[in-house]
Amino acid sequence: MRGKALLAGLFVPAFLLVLSSSARSLRAAEAKDDKPQHAIHVDVPVTLKKARVVFSLDHLAFSGDMPVGMKYMDLLAKRFKELNTEGDIIGIFYGDAAYLPLNDQAYNAFRHVNTGNPYKGLVADLLKQGVQIEECAFSMKVHHWGNDDLLPGVKVNTGAIGRLIQLVQEGYVQVQP
């Protein structure tokens, strides 16, 4: 199981790198640079006309203070727009990462701080980009949270694992950063 999570963790950065690197943009970048130091030739260009992706966000993984899964959702949403890819991105929060879409008051109570949720702006930006953010009702029940404890726009599903199974059966690719 850990191997699959590690593989998925390696897949996302590689996926985004390949997705963001077209032969044309690489040649244009080399033309602007008098000293191309590390030329890249893309042998397998990736063009996605349509993509359905679900991010399984059940554990804490950070790059500095930034939750890696949220960062990848943001990068992917921006790439879809840039490349005119018709896409759906859903982020499902549960387990150890369930607290990330909480409102300020609930975040403060859960984390024993008085800073408010530092990720609320990122959640709002993701929602503006069309990313659907979902919270697991089972995780909410375990922590004694209600819908009023979530940031505006966050939806609640009946259970993260069942929802992941449903979405994979509907053709979504599951990513677990």
BELKAMO-V143186 format. One record per residue. PSI is psi in degrees with one decimal (none if undefined). OMEGA is omega in degrees with one decimal (none if undefined). D_FIRST is the distance of its C-alpha to the first C-alpha in whole Angstrom. Layout:
PSI & OMEGA & D_FIRST
PSI & OMEGA & D_FIRST
This chain:
-42.5 & 179.8 & 0
-35.5 & 178.9 & 4
-40.5 & 178.1 & 5
-40.3 & 179.0 & 5
-40.9 & 178.4 & 6
-44.2 & 178.2 & 9
-43.7 & 178.1 & 10
-38.1 & 178.6 & 11
-32.8 & 176.8 & 12
-30.4 & -178.0 & 14
-42.6 & -174.3 & 15
-52.4 & 179.5 & 17
-40.2 & 179.4 & 20
-41.6 & 178.9 & 20
-46.4 & -178.6 & 21
-35.5 & 178.5 & 23
-49.1 & -179.5 & 25
-42.0 & -180.0 & 25
-36.5 & -174.9 & 26
-5.5 & -174.6 & 29
100.1 & 173.6 & 30
151.8 & -178.8 & 33
-38.2 & -178.9 & 36
-46.5 & -178.4 & 38
-31.4 & 177.4 & 37
-43.1 & 177.7 & 36
-39.9 & 178.9 & 40
-40.6 & 179.1 & 42
-39.7 & 178.6 & 40
-37.0 & -179.7 & 41
-32.5 & 179.9 & 45
-25.5 & -175.6 & 45
121.2 & 179.5 & 44
-26.6 & -176.7 & 47
78.7 & 177.2 & 44
117.5 & -174.5 & 41
-39.2 & -177.0 & 39
83.0 & -178.9 & 36
141.6 & 177.5 & 36
127.9 & 174.6 & 33
119.6 & -179.7 & 34
118.8 & 179.0 & 32
-26.5 & -177.5 & 31
85.8 & 178.2 & 29
140.0 & -178.9 & 30
122.1 & 175.4 & 28
119.1 & 179.6 & 30
118.3 & 175.4 & 28
-33.7 & -179.2 & 31
139.6 & 178.8 & 29
139.1 & 177.2 & 25
117.6 & -173.2 & 23
135.1 & 173.3 & 20
128.7 & 176.6 & 18
122.2 & 177.0 & 17
104.7 & -173.4 & 14
82.6 & -175.6 & 15
-6.9 & -179.0 & 14
164.6 & -178.1 & 14
120.7 & 175.5 & 16
118.3 & -175.1 & 17
149.6 & 166.6 & 20
100.4 & -168.2 & 22
-122.9 & 177.7 & 25
1.9 & -175.6 & 26
124.6 & 174.6 & 25
121.4 & -174.1 & 21
-45.5 & -178.8 & 19
-40.6 & 179.4 & 18
-37.9 & 178.0 & 22
-44.2 & -179.8 & 23
-36.6 & 176.3 & 21
-42.5 & 179.3 & 23
-48.0 & 180.0 & 26
-42.2 & -178.7 & 26
-41.5 & 177.7 & 25
-41.4 & 178.1 & 27
-39.5 & 179.0 & 30
-41.7 & 177.8 & 29
-44.3 & -179.1 & 29
-45.4 & -178.6 & 33
-38.5 & -176.8 & 34
6.4 & -177.5 & 33
38.7 & 176.1 & 34
125.2 & 174.4 & 31
118.5 & -175.0 & 31
154.9 & 173.2 & 28
131.9 & 175.5 & 26
128.1 & 177.5 & 24
132.3 & 174.5 & 22
123.4 & -179.0 & 20
117.4 & -178.5 & 19
131.5 & 177.9 & 19
177.1 & 178.4 & 17
-140.0 & -177.5 & 16
-23.5 & -178.7 & 17
6.6 & -175.3 & 18
-24.1 & -176.2 & 20
-12.7 & -173.8 & 24
-34.5 & 178.5 & 24
25.2 & 177.9 & 26
153.1 & 174.2 & 28
172.4 & -174.3 & 32
-47.5 & -175.8 & 34
-48.1 & -179.8 & 35
-38.1 & 177.8 & 32
-48.7 & -179.9 & 30
-45.0 & -178.9 & 33
-42.8 & -177.7 & 33
-41.7 & -176.1 & 29
-4.9 & -178.7 & 29
49.8 & 178.4 & 32
176.6 & 174.2 & 34
29.9 & -177.1 & 36
-18.2 & -170.0 & 35
170.9 & -178.0 & 34
112.3 & -178.9 & 31
-9.3 & -177.5 & 31
2.3 & -176.3 & 28
-35.7 & 177.9 & 31
-39.4 & 178.1 & 32
-41.5 & 176.7 & 29
-44.8 & 179.3 & 28
-41.5 & 178.3 & 32
-41.7 & 178.1 & 32
-45.2 & 179.2 & 29
-41.2 & 178.2 & 30
-31.5 & 179.6 & 34
-2.1 & 178.3 & 32
5.6 & 176.5 & 31
132.4 & 177.5 & 27
124.5 & 179.6 & 26
127.2 & -178.7 & 25
145.3 & 175.7 & 23
142.6 & -179.5 & 23
125.0 & 179.7 & 21
-32.7 & 179.2 & 24
-43.8 & 176.7 & 22
-39.0 & 178.7 & 21
-43.2 & -179.0 & 25
-44.5 & -179.8 & 26
-37.0 & -176.9 & 24
1.0 & -179.5 & 26
42.3 & 175.7 & 29
151.6 & 173.8 & 29
177.2 & 179.3 & 31
-32.9 & -179.6 & 32
-13.1 & 179.5 & 34
-5.7 & -177.7 & 32
157.7 & 174.8 & 30
152.6 & 178.7 & 31
135.7 & 177.2 & 34
-12.0 & 179.1 & 32
130.6 & 179.9 & 29
157.5 & -180.0 & 28
128.6 & 173.9 & 26
164.0 & -175.6 & 24
-22.6 & 178.1 & 24
134.2 & -173.3 & 20
-46.4 & -176.1 & 17
-46.3 & 176.9 & 15
-39.7 & 179.4 & 18
-40.7 & 177.2 & 19
-44.0 & 177.9 & 16
-45.9 & 179.2 & 16
-48.4 & -176.3 & 20
-38.8 & 176.6 & 20
-40.4 & 177.5 & 17
-25.4 & 177.9 & 20
2.8 & 176.0 & 23
6.9 & 176.3 & 21
145.2 & 172.5 & 20
128.4 & -179.4 & 17
129.8 & 176.5 & 14
134.0 & 178.2 & 14
93.3 & -178.5 & 12
none & none & 14
